[in-house]
Amino acid sequence: MSGSMDTVGDKERLLLGAGFAFGVMLTLLVLELVLVLNGTVPPGDLFTSADALIVVAGIVFAGVVGVALYVLSFPGNRARIPIAADDEK
């Protein structure tokens, strides 16, 4: 067993966060599909039913957060959008 550990940088943390956000989005999509297939929410009421509206809003929010974290995981983008005070070198 070696004594050195791999360090986790900003890119890995941001990609992990993006993966988590996309996982949440996929889970919410499956929940929406179950609500529609179960008959709880008719397909025409996706934006008028309270249950479905909460799920759709969660999907949109998780998608926006996931895309933002993914975009910030690239060093070129972080140079233009500093995410921490010590990023500016």
N, C-alpha and C positions, 0 to 999 in steps of 0.2 A: 504494500500500500504506500503510495507516494505521499509526501508531506505537502505538496503544492496543491492548491485548490484553484479551480478556474474562477476568475472574477466575472461577475455579472455586470455588464455595462448598461448604459441608458438604452441602447438599441434593443437589447434582450428584454429589459423591463417593459419598454413600450410595445414590443411585439407580443409579449405575454399578455399585457393589458388589452391589446387589440384582439388577440385570440379569445380572451375571456369575454369581451364585449360581443364578438361575433357568435360565440357559443350561447350567450344569453339571448341574442337575437334569434338564433336558430331554435332555441327552446321555446321562445314566445311564438314563433311561427308554427311550431308543432302544436302548441296550446290552442292557437287560433284555428288550426285545421281540425283539432279534436272538437272544439266548440261548434264548428260548422257541421262536421260529420255526425255529431251526437244529436243535432237538432236543437241545441240550446240557443244558438244564434242562427237565424235564417241568413243565407248568403247575401240577400239584398239589404240586410240591416247591419252590415259590418261597420258603418260609420255612424249609425244612430243608436245602436244598443250600447248601454253603459259598459257591460263586460267586454264587448269586442272593442270599444273605443279605447279602453285602458290598455288592452293588449296591443292594439295598433300603435298607440302612442309610445308604448315601451319598445316596440320594434323599431320605430323611427329614431327614438332617442339612442338605443343601443347601436344602431347603424351609424349615426352621426359620431358618437364617441369612438366606435371602432375605427372608422375611417380617419378621424383626427389622430388617434394614437398611432395608426399605421403610417400616416404621412409624417408624423413627427419622429418616427423611428429611423429615418434616413438622415445622416449627418448634414447633408446639404440643406435640408429643410430646417434643421435645428439651428443652422448658422443664420438663417434669415429670421427665424422666430425663436429667440432665446427662451428656454424653459427654466433656466435657473441663473442666478447671478454669476456663478462661476463658469458659465458656458461661454461668456464673452472673453476670448483670449486674443 
